């Protein structure tokens, strides 16, 4: 026994005197930002930067300086974290069932089964678990935008009347493809901060007018969520753009860059990428649908609302009358009419509801669907194609005005959220 102990002591002594040197030194992770009760680490920032760099290289966008891209990426991560924290505080979440359904739709849109889609992701070096959480995050932010911004936008009849009058006077069939840079200003911005932000905007504008790659400039300067996509807004008619952008775009030729524009959100630069003639649709597909709504609030949690509706759905599947169940259980104003919503045009309902409704055949009953208003059961009664009429023109006008208001309202909401969230940016202190 003494020999064994002595031998063991010698072995341990050798390990202490001659430590292993095969492994490379690993840099310790550290916190680069504190956002509310959460943190962002250096490794998390590096991981997001790696994805962004890969995306920029794939697009052929010249890469901005590493420190500039790092600072811009951290600010976007701070904004994401602030939104996720707000969603959590307000009980907004995406459960695994909803997430699986969304990923199933993505796979179907790519003409793949779920297993094929997963294999394709892994072939591209994308971990499926990370992809799922990324989609969950995007769904949370989309639902947050719907609930906190879209659902609060009001369009008056007088606004619709003015819109239709101006449209008749101006024609207005052309579509514009824009890209933009947003330099976001704090809600209670000081004159010194504003002057510094304006100077930064003028620098970006000078470089844009000198012919530098605009997509690279958005990656360097823009605080907008679409900065790493070249700041592209896509094809829109002027009446579907924020007023500030519409007025600028109307004065530009393709390839032209606006002046430095000022709004309550900060400073903007707009570039007109292209312009084309647009044609209004001659007819539209309308849907006559009915629904049962259980609202989610402080008293009724998401899980409880879903369970209630699944019970109601089972009753309907087993032969009970939809209209009668709607009158008994629905918490919507349509309950007295058996849940009947009448004839709906595209854009009349929130996106989650419309997507689920559009996927149904006449007579088909949906699974439980979540929207910013709560949980729904939806049934399509009938569909019809209808020529554009005065009623339809007003519906199109209402949607166009909503879209115009939405961009400004969303940027204002983000700015207010950023200002009331505790943020400690340690990257700026290094």
C-alpha positions as CSV (number, residue, x, y, z in Angstrom):
1,X,0.0,0.0,0.0
2,X,2.8,2.4,0.9
3,X,4.4,1.7,-2.5
4,X,1.1,2.5,-4.3
5,X,0.7,5.7,-2.4
6,X,4.2,6.8,-3.1
7,X,3.8,6.0,-6.8
8,X,0.6,8.0,-6.9
9,X,2.3,11.0,-5.1
10,X,5.1,11.0,-7.7
11,X,2.6,10.9,-10.5
12,X,0.6,13.8,-9.1
13,X,3.9,15.7,-8.4
14,X,4.8,15.3,-12.1
15,X,1.4,16.7,-13.2
16,X,2.0,19.7,-10.9
17,X,5.5,20.4,-12.1
18,X,4.8,19.7,-15.8
19,X,1.3,20.9,-16.6
20,X,-0.4,19.9,-19.9
21,X,0.2,22.4,-22.7
22,X,-1.8,20.8,-25.5
23,X,-4.8,23.2,-25.4
24,X,-4.8,26.7,-26.8
25,X,-5.6,29.5,-24.3
26,X,-9.3,30.5,-24.4
27,X,-10.2,34.1,-24.0
28,X,-12.7,34.6,-21.2
29,X,-16.2,35.8,-22.1
30,X,-17.3,39.1,-20.7
31,X,-20.4,41.4,-20.7
32,X,-20.5,44.1,-23.4
33,X,-24.0,45.5,-22.5
34,X,-26.5,45.4,-19.7
35,X,-30.2,45.6,-20.9
36,X,-32.7,45.8,-18.1
37,X,-32.3,42.6,-16.1
38,X,-30.4,40.8,-18.9
39,X,-26.9,41.0,-20.4
40,X,-25.2,40.7,-23.8
41,X,-21.9,38.9,-23.8
42,X,-18.9,39.3,-26.1
43,X,-19.4,35.8,-27.4
44,X,-23.0,36.5,-28.2
45,X,-22.0,39.6,-30.1
46,X,-19.3,37.7,-32.0
47,X,-21.8,35.0,-33.0
48,X,-24.3,37.6,-34.4
49,X,-21.4,39.4,-36.1
50,X,-20.3,36.2,-37.8
51,X,-23.8,35.7,-39.2
52,X,-24.0,39.3,-40.4
53,X,-20.6,39.2,-42.1
54,X,-21.6,36.0,-43.9
55,X,-24.9,37.7,-45.0
56,X,-23.0,40.8,-46.2
57,X,-20.5,38.7,-48.1
58,X,-23.3,36.6,-49.7
59,X,-25.0,39.8,-50.9
60,X,-21.7,41.1,-52.2
61,X,-21.8,44.2,-50.0
62,X,-18.4,45.7,-49.2
63,X,-17.6,45.2,-45.5
64,X,-17.6,48.2,-43.2
65,X,-14.8,48.6,-40.6
66,X,-15.0,45.9,-37.9
67,X,-15.4,48.3,-35.0
68,X,-18.2,50.2,-36.8
69,X,-20.1,47.0,-37.6
70,X,-19.6,45.8,-34.1
71,X,-21.1,49.0,-32.6
72,X,-24.0,48.9,-35.0
73,X,-24.7,45.2,-34.3
74,X,-24.6,45.7,-30.5
75,X,-27.2,48.5,-30.8
76,X,-29.5,46.2,-32.8
77,X,-29.0,43.4,-30.1
78,X,-29.9,46.0,-27.4
79,X,-33.1,46.8,-29.2
80,X,-34.0,43.1,-29.7
81,X,-33.3,42.5,-26.0
82,X,-35.4,45.4,-25.0
83,X,-38.3,44.1,-27.0
84,X,-38.0,40.5,-25.7
85,X,-37.9,41.8,-22.1
86,X,-41.1,43.9,-22.8
87,X,-42.8,40.9,-24.4
88,X,-41.9,38.7,-21.4
89,X,-43.2,41.3,-18.9
90,X,-46.5,41.5,-20.7
91,X,-47.0,37.7,-21.0
92,X,-46.4,37.5,-24.7
93,X,-44.8,34.2,-25.8
94,X,-44.7,31.8,-28.7
95,X,-45.2,28.2,-27.5
96,X,-43.6,25.1,-29.3
97,X,-46.8,24.2,-31.1
98,X,-47.1,27.6,-32.7
99,X,-43.4,27.6,-33.5
100,X,-43.6,24.1,-35.2
101,X,-46.6,25.2,-37.3
102,X,-44.7,28.3,-38.4
103,X,-41.6,26.3,-39.4
104,X,-43.8,23.8,-41.1
105,X,-45.2,26.7,-43.3
106,X,-41.6,27.8,-44.1
107,X,-40.7,24.3,-45.2
108,X,-43.8,24.0,-47.3
109,X,-43.1,27.4,-48.9
110,X,-39.7,25.9,-49.9
111,X,-41.4,22.8,-51.3
112,X,-39.8,20.6,-48.7
113,X,-41.0,18.3,-45.9
114,X,-39.9,19.3,-42.4
115,X,-37.1,16.6,-42.4
116,X,-35.8,17.8,-45.8
117,X,-35.9,21.4,-44.6
118,X,-34.0,20.5,-41.4
119,X,-31.4,18.6,-43.5
120,X,-31.0,21.6,-45.8
121,X,-30.3,23.9,-42.9
122,X,-27.7,21.6,-41.4
123,X,-26.1,21.2,-44.8
124,X,-25.7,25.0,-44.9
125,X,-24.1,24.9,-41.4
126,X,-27.2,26.2,-39.6
127,X,-28.0,24.4,-36.3
128,X,-31.7,23.6,-36.3
129,X,-32.2,24.4,-32.6
130,X,-30.7,27.9,-33.2
131,X,-32.9,28.4,-36.3
132,X,-36.0,27.5,-34.2
133,X,-35.1,30.1,-31.6
134,X,-34.4,32.7,-34.2
135,X,-37.9,32.1,-35.8
136,X,-39.4,32.3,-32.3
137,X,-37.8,35.7,-31.7
138,X,-39.0,37.0,-35.1
139,X,-42.6,35.8,-34.3
140,X,-42.5,37.5,-30.9
141,X,-41.4,40.8,-32.3
142,X,-44.0,40.6,-35.1
143,X,-46.7,39.9,-32.6
144,X,-45.4,42.7,-30.4
145,X,-45.6,45.1,-33.3
146,X,-49.1,44.0,-34.1
147,X,-50.3,44.4,-30.5
148,X,-48.5,47.5,-29.4
149,X,-48.5,49.5,-32.6
150,X,-50.8,48.1,-35.4
151,X,-53.8,47.5,-33.3
152,X,-53.7,51.1,-32.0
153,X,-53.6,52.9,-35.4
154,X,-56.9,54.6,-36.2
155,X,-58.0,55.8,-39.6
156,X,-60.9,58.2,-39.8
157,X,-63.5,58.6,-42.6
158,X,-62.2,62.1,-43.3
159,X,-58.7,60.7,-43.9
160,X,-60.1,58.2,-46.4
161,X,-62.1,60.9,-48.2
162,X,-58.9,63.1,-48.5
163,X,-56.9,60.2,-49.7
164,X,-59.4,59.3,-52.4
165,X,-59.7,62.9,-53.5
166,X,-55.9,63.3,-53.8
167,X,-55.5,60.0,-55.6
168,X,-58.1,61.0,-58.2
169,X,-56.3,64.3,-58.7
170,X,-52.8,62.8,-59.0
171,X,-53.4,59.5,-60.7
172,X,-50.9,57.7,-58.6
173,X,-50.3,54.3,-60.1
174,X,-46.5,54.3,-60.0
175,X,-44.5,52.1,-57.6
176,X,-41.2,53.0,-56.0
177,X,-38.4,50.8,-54.7
178,X,-36.6,52.6,-51.9
179,X,-33.7,52.0,-49.5
180,X,-33.2,54.2,-46.4
181,X,-30.9,55.0,-43.6
182,X,-32.3,55.9,-40.1
183,X,-30.2,57.6,-37.5
184,X,-32.5,57.2,-34.4
185,X,-32.6,60.1,-31.9
186,X,-33.5,59.5,-28.2
187,X,-37.0,60.7,-27.2
188,X,-35.6,63.5,-25.0
189,X,-32.6,64.3,-27.2
190,X,-30.4,67.2,-26.1
191,X,-29.2,69.9,-28.5
192,X,-25.7,68.5,-28.3
193,X,-26.8,65.0,-29.1
194,X,-28.9,66.2,-32.0
195,X,-26.0,68.2,-33.4
196,X,-23.8,65.1,-33.2
197,X,-26.4,63.0,-34.9
198,X,-26.9,65.5,-37.7
199,X,-23.2,65.6,-38.3
200,X,-23.2,61.8,-38.6
201,X,-26.1,62.0,-41.0
202,X,-24.4,64.6,-43.2
203,X,-21.3,62.4,-43.3
204,X,-23.5,59.4,-44.5
205,X,-25.3,61.7,-47.0
206,X,-22.0,63.0,-48.5
207,X,-20.7,59.4,-48.9
208,X,-24.0,58.3,-50.5
209,X,-24.0,61.2,-53.0
210,X,-20.3,60.5,-53.8
211,X,-21.5,57.1,-55.1
212,X,-20.4,54.8,-52.3
213,X,-22.3,51.5,-52.0
214,X,-25.6,52.4,-50.2
215,X,-26.0,48.9,-48.8
216,X,-22.6,49.3,-47.1
217,X,-23.6,52.7,-45.8
218,X,-26.8,51.3,-44.2
219,X,-24.7,48.6,-42.4
220,X,-22.4,51.4,-41.1
221,X,-24.9,54.1,-40.2
222,X,-28.5,52.9,-40.0
223,X,-30.3,52.1,-36.8
224,X,-33.2,50.6,-38.6
225,X,-34.0,46.8,-38.3
226,X,-33.4,46.3,-42.1
227,X,-29.9,47.8,-42.0
228,X,-28.2,44.5,-42.9
229,X,-30.6,44.0,-45.8
230,X,-29.3,47.1,-47.5
231,X,-32.1,49.2,-45.9
232,X,-34.5,48.1,-48.6
233,X,-38.2,48.9,-48.1
234,X,-39.3,47.1,-51.3
235,X,-41.8,48.1,-54.0
236,X,-44.5,50.5,-52.7
237,X,-46.8,53.2,-54.1
238,X,-46.3,56.6,-52.7
239,X,-49.5,56.4,-50.7
240,X,-48.1,53.4,-48.8
241,X,-44.9,55.1,-47.7
242,X,-44.4,57.4,-44.7
243,X,-45.3,60.9,-45.7
244,X,-41.7,62.1,-45.3
245,X,-40.4,59.3,-47.6
246,X,-43.2,59.7,-50.1
247,X,-42.5,63.5,-50.6
248,X,-38.8,62.8,-51.0
249,X,-39.3,59.9,-53.4
250,X,-41.6,61.9,-55.7
251,X,-38.8,64.4,-56.3
252,X,-36.1,61.8,-57.1
253,X,-35.0,60.1,-60.3
254,X,-33.9,56.4,-60.1
255,X,-30.5,56.3,-58.3
256,X,-31.1,59.7,-56.7
257,X,-30.5,60.4,-53.0
258,X,-32.6,62.7,-50.8
259,X,-31.5,65.5,-48.6
260,X,-31.0,64.7,-44.9
261,X,-34.6,64.4,-43.6
262,X,-35.7,65.2,-40.1
263,X,-38.6,63.5,-38.2
264,X,-39.5,62.8,-34.6
265,X,-37.6,59.5,-34.9
266,X,-34.3,61.1,-35.9
267,X,-32.6,61.7,-39.3
268,X,-33.3,59.8,-42.5
269,X,-31.7,59.4,-46.0
270,X,-33.7,57.9,-48.8
271,X,-32.4,56.5,-52.1
272,X,-34.7,55.7,-55.0
273,X,-33.5,52.4,-56.4
274,X,-36.1,52.0,-59.1
275,X,-39.5,53.1,-60.3
276,X,-42.2,51.4,-62.3
277,X,-45.8,51.8,-63.4
278,X,-48.3,50.0,-61.1
279,X,-51.7,48.5,-62.0
280,X,-54.6,48.3,-59.5
281,X,-56.3,44.9,-59.4
282,X,-59.6,44.8,-61.3
283,X,-61.2,42.4,-58.7
284,X,-60.5,41.1,-55.2
285,X,-61.2,37.8,-53.4
286,X,-63.5,38.4,-50.4
287,X,-64.1,35.9,-47.6
288,X,-67.2,35.5,-45.5
289,X,-65.9,34.1,-42.2
290,X,-67.0,33.6,-38.6
291,X,-65.0,33.1,-35.4
292,X,-65.1,32.5,-31.7
293,X,-62.7,34.6,-29.6
294,X,-61.4,34.1,-26.1
295,X,-59.4,37.1,-25.0
296,X,-56.0,36.7,-23.2
297,X,-55.5,39.1,-20.3
298,X,-54.3,39.3,-16.7
299,X,-57.2,36.9,-15.6
300,X,-57.1,34.4,-18.5
301,X,-53.7,33.1,-19.5
302,X,-52.8,31.9,-23.0
303,X,-52.8,28.2,-22.0
304,X,-56.3,28.5,-20.4
305,X,-57.7,30.4,-23.4
306,X,-56.3,27.8,-25.8
307,X,-57.7,24.9,-23.6
308,X,-61.2,26.5,-23.6
309,X,-61.2,26.9,-27.4
310,X,-59.9,23.3,-27.9
311,X,-62.9,22.1,-25.9
312,X,-65.3,24.2,-27.9
313,X,-63.6,23.0,-31.2
314,X,-64.1,19.4,-30.1
315,X,-67.8,20.0,-29.6
316,X,-68.2,21.6,-33.0
317,X,-66.3,18.7,-34.7
318,X,-68.7,16.3,-32.9
319,X,-71.7,18.1,-34.4
320,X,-72.6,21.1,-32.2
321,X,-73.6,24.3,-34.1
322,X,-70.8,26.8,-34.6
323,X,-73.1,29.8,-34.3
324,X,-74.6,28.6,-31.1
325,X,-71.1,28.0,-29.5
326,X,-70.1,31.5,-30.6
327,X,-73.1,33.0,-28.9
328,X,-72.3,31.1,-25.7
329,X,-68.5,31.5,-25.5
330,X,-67.2,34.2,-27.9
331,X,-65.9,37.4,-26.3
332,X,-66.1,39.4,-29.5
333,X,-68.8,41.8,-30.6
334,X,-69.8,39.4,-33.4
335,X,-71.0,36.8,-30.8
336,X,-74.6,37.9,-31.1
337,X,-74.5,37.2,-34.8
338,X,-73.1,33.7,-34.3
339,X,-69.5,35.0,-34.8
340,X,-70.3,36.1,-38.4
341,X,-67.8,38.8,-39.5
342,X,-69.5,39.4,-42.8
343,X,-67.5,39.8,-46.1
344,X,-63.8,40.5,-45.5
345,X,-61.4,42.1,-47.9
346,X,-57.6,41.4,-47.8
347,X,-56.1,43.5,-45.1
348,X,-59.3,43.9,-43.1
349,X,-58.0,41.6,-40.2
350,X,-54.7,41.3,-38.4
351,X,-52.0,39.2,-40.3
352,X,-52.2,36.1,-38.0
353,X,-55.9,35.9,-38.4
354,X,-55.8,36.5,-42.1
355,X,-53.1,33.9,-42.8
356,X,-55.1,31.2,-40.9
357,X,-58.4,32.2,-42.6
358,X,-56.8,32.2,-46.1
359,X,-55.5,28.7,-45.5
360,X,-59.1,27.3,-44.9
361,X,-61.5,25.9,-47.5
362,X,-65.2,26.9,-47.3
363,X,-66.7,24.9,-44.4
364,X,-63.3,24.0,-42.9
365,X,-62.7,24.7,-39.2
366,X,-59.3,26.1,-38.1
367,X,-57.2,24.8,-35.2
368,X,-56.8,27.3,-32.4
369,X,-55.2,30.5,-33.8
370,X,-53.5,33.2,-31.8
371,X,-53.6,36.9,-32.6
372,X,-52.9,40.1,-30.7
373,X,-56.5,40.0,-29.5
374,X,-56.4,36.4,-28.0
375,X,-57.3,32.9,-29.2
376,X,-59.7,32.3,-32.1
377,X,-61.5,29.4,-33.9
378,X,-62.2,30.4,-37.5
379,X,-64.5,29.0,-40.1
380,X,-64.8,30.1,-43.7
381,X,-68.4,30.2,-44.8
382,X,-68.0,31.3,-48.5
383,X,-65.7,33.1,-50.9
384,X,-66.4,35.3,-53.9
385,X,-64.5,37.4,-56.3
386,X,-65.8,41.0,-56.6
387,X,-65.0,43.9,-58.9
388,X,-63.4,46.9,-57.4
389,X,-66.2,49.2,-56.1
390,X,-66.5,52.3,-54.0
391,X,-66.6,50.1,-50.9
392,X,-63.4,48.3,-52.0
393,X,-61.7,51.6,-52.9
394,X,-62.4,52.8,-49.3
395,X,-61.0,49.6,-47.9
396,X,-57.8,49.9,-50.0
397,X,-57.5,53.5,-48.9
398,X,-57.9,52.6,-45.3
399,X,-55.1,49.9,-45.6
400,X,-52.8,52.3,-47.4
401,X,-53.2,55.0,-44.7
402,X,-52.6,52.4,-42.0
403,X,-49.4,51.3,-43.7
404,X,-48.2,54.9,-44.0
405,X,-48.9,55.6,-40.3
406,X,-47.4,52.2,-39.2
407,X,-43.8,52.9,-40.1
408,X,-43.7,56.2,-38.2
409,X,-45.6,54.8,-35.3
410,X,-43.4,51.7,-35.0
411,X,-40.2,53.8,-35.0
412,X,-41.7,56.1,-32.4
413,X,-42.6,53.1,-30.2
414,X,-39.1,51.6,-30.5
415,X,-37.5,54.9,-29.6
416,X,-39.7,55.2,-26.5
417,X,-39.0,51.6,-25.5
418,X,-35.2,52.2,-25.9
419,X,-35.4,55.4,-23.8
420,X,-37.3,53.7,-20.9
421,X,-35.1,50.6,-20.8
422,X,-32.0,50.6,-18.6
423,X,-29.0,50.2,-20.9
424,X,-25.3,50.1,-20.0
425,X,-23.2,49.9,-23.2
426,X,-19.8,48.8,-22.0
427,X,-18.4,48.6,-25.5
428,X,-18.4,52.4,-25.6
429,X,-16.5,52.5,-22.4
430,X,-13.6,50.3,-23.7
